[in-house]
Amino acid sequence: MGTYLNGIPINPVGGCWLDWADNSTVLGWSYFTDKYLYYMDLGGVCLVQFKFSGASNSTTTSFTLPFVGEDFPGGYQNFDCISRNNGSYQLSGGLVRIASETTLVEAYKNKGYGGWTGVGTKTIEGQFIYRKRTSDG
């Protein structure tokens, strides 16, 4: 019993995983068939598990996190993700990145920072660990 996301048990009430989907500003969809965003605060880092899927209404996609990312060399922390654009999975996978000193995660359909189709269905899905700004604990 319980709730699972990509095979990982989550317990948003009273457990380590906390549901952030309703608090996050998620852009790029007109409606969702899946909208999951969970995080676990591990002190200096934060573990994130996400899946957003539904009807695309923009060529850009982003969501926000609960903690500000650290100021890191190059200005971004980059992570691979599963992506589907206009109904087709991208064989090379997608990319999500967190800008330094922000909570903003930008998502791209491929590792070349490719834009999305503003129609059809779109999905991003994955997990990552990001370094939090030191003053955020």
Residue pairs with C-beta under 8 A, 6 or more apart in sequence:
2 9
2 10
2 11
3 9
3 10
3 11
3 12
4 10
5 36
5 38
5 49
5 51
6 49
6 51
6 125
6 127
8 49
8 127
10 17
10 19
10 38
10 49
11 17
12 18
12 19
12 38
16 40
17 38
17 39
17 40
17 49
18 38
18 39
18 40
18 41
18 66
19 37
19 38
20 37
20 38
20 39
20 65
20 66
21 35
21 36
21 37
21 38
23 66
24 37
24 63
24 64
24 65
25 62
25 63
25 64
26 35
26 37
26 52
26 62
26 63
26 64
27 58
27 60
27 61
27 62
27 63
28 52
28 56
28 57
28 58
28 60
28 61
28 62
28 107
28 116
28 122
29 52
29 54
29 55
29 56
29 57
29 58
29 61
29 122
30 54
30 55
30 56
30 57
31 54
31 55
32 52
32 53
32 54
33 53
33 54
33 121
34 51
34 52
34 53
34 54
34 123
35 51
35 52
35 53
35 54
36 49
36 50
36 51
36 52
37 48
37 49
37 50
37 52
37 63
38 48
38 49
38 50
39 46
39 47
39 48
39 49
39 65
39 66
40 46
40 47
41 66
41 67
41 137
42 129
43 137
44 131
44 132
44 134
44 137
45 129
45 130
45 131
45 132
46 65
46 66
46 67
46 129
46 130
46 132
47 127
47 128
47 129
48 65
48 127
48 128
48 129
48 130
49 126
49 127
50 63
50 124
50 125
50 126
50 127
51 123
51 124
51 125
52 61
52 63
52 122
52 123
52 124
52 125
53 84
53 121
53 122
53 123
53 124
53 125
54 121
54 122
55 120
55 121
55 122
56 85
56 86
56 116
56 117
56 118
56 119
56 120
56 121
56 122
57 118
57 119
58 116
58 118
59 115
59 116
59 117
59 118
60 106
60 115
60 116
61 106
61 107
61 108
61 116
61 122
61 124
62 104
62 105
62 106
62 107
63 105
63 107
64 103
64 104
64 105
65 98
65 103
65 104
65 105
65 130
66 103
67 103
67 132
67 133
67 136
68 101
68 102
68 103
68 132
68 133
68 136
69 77
69 98
69 99
69 100
69 101
69 102
69 103
69 130
69 131
69 132
69 133
70 77
70 100
70 101
70 130
70 131
70 132
70 133
70 134
71 100
71 101
71 133
72 100
72 131
75 99
75 100
76 97
76 98
76 99
76 100
77 97
77 98
77 128
77 130
77 131
78 95
78 96
78 97
79 95
79 96
79 97
79 126
79 128
79 130
80 93
80 94
80 95
80 111
80 126
81 93
81 94
81 95
81 96
81 107
81 124
81 125
81 126
81 128
82 89
82 93
82 94
82 123
82 124
82 125
82 126
83 89
83 90
83 93
83 94
83 107
83 108
83 109
83 110
83 122
83 123
83 124
83 125
84 90
84 121
84 122
84 123
85 109
85 116
85 117
85 120
85 122
86 117
86 119
86 120
86 121
86 122
87 120
87 121
90 109
90 110
92 110
92 111
93 110
93 111
94 107
94 108
94 109
94 110
94 111
94 124
94 126
95 107
95 108
95 110
95 111
95 113
96 105
96 106
96 107
96 108
96 124
96 126
96 128
97 105
97 106
97 108
98 104
98 105
98 130
99 106
101 133
107 124
108 114
108 115
108 116
109 115
109 116
116 122
